[in-house]
Amino acid sequence: MNSIVSDLRYALQRKALVNVYQVKQDIVYTGYVAIIDDQGIILTTFDDSGIEDGAVYLTFGVIEFVEFDSSDLDSMQFRIENATDEHFVTYGQMVSAFDTKRPLIRQVLENSMVDESAVMVLDADDQSLNEGQVVRISGDDFDFRIFNKFDLGDRPKKHFTFDQVGLVEFEGKELTLQTVSMAFFDTMTSVPTKRISSLTGITEILHQAQETQQLLSFNPVADEGMFFVGTVNTITDENVMINLVDMTGQFGGYWLVRLNAIAQVTTQSDYLEVMQMYISIDQRLGVTKQPGLNDERLFDATTDLFQTVLAQATKFHRVIRLQLKDDQVVVGYLSKLGDKQVIFHQVEQGTVIDPLGTLIKISEIDEVAFDYLDAMLIEKQLRNQGEL
């Protein structure tokens, strides 16, 4: 514990970019130590794109170790500088001021209650992450109204002691959107979830959704626990192109998928209602996409979409993500395209790990994701390093 505190004080003094790893959670926070007290720290954090994304209060007890030097941090430093240079859209910077005269956790929770802002609290007892608002606070405990974006009718109140709290995320992009939308969410009732899983039904609803631009949720066969949200751009007899939406309602790139690789399509749910609200807010603010992304591409439904997308990716050495039929997911670029196969070069942590390339049959590719922010950043970093 003493070494962790020493590392954090060193990071604060040197204003060093660090990765903070947790003991029992997989989430790694990247950022700068803003302030320390005798129980924990406040870290201003950045998302994977290098955009400032609020802050997190962490108790010393949940921190496993602090990383100062790694290829991941080098990559994040590049992305943070790039986000500033390219004027990436952000509305999730930490704006609260803190001092060391009172416990940091109390200041964070009091600010949340006074501002009626959404936060995320880690219950250190059961390791659950709870989003919502602080509705009462006293000397050593507080009440928390939980917000469940997947079930708007589920708004239980949970009691916490201060000792029970492992961390508190606050003032990030998604939490800011949640705060702005909370008054509206409070008036909403939960809607029945409607799902379609037959290939015939999926094909029919996708054609309808292309006309209406209805927001949908997709569960792929490769990982039914994962889901994508978006609208139909183009559909053919065998494939569909989706304009994706990320968790803050902004454009998330394009996703080309074979119809038989879609396990389920959700046409109505509370989560889709929440995402529609976030999209509407972004539209009103004029922040529907990050600089450099093109959300207006059109595709020809009379062509082979896989050949079209892979040909463009090969010609311009674009970074793409492939989902293969063997459940493998790879990120990288193409150096050669044939009628039935491609040569693919895999990239990990901003470095080409397969310079010779691997032969992949096009028939083995179920999904292609491209023109999304992370792909653009990987591509830019590789070009800067002379690897692309």
Summary of the structure (lengths in Angstrom):
residues: 388
radius of gyration: 22.4
end to end distance: 43.1
largest distance: 69.5
contacts: 1232
relative contact order: 0.10
helix: 31%
strand: 35%
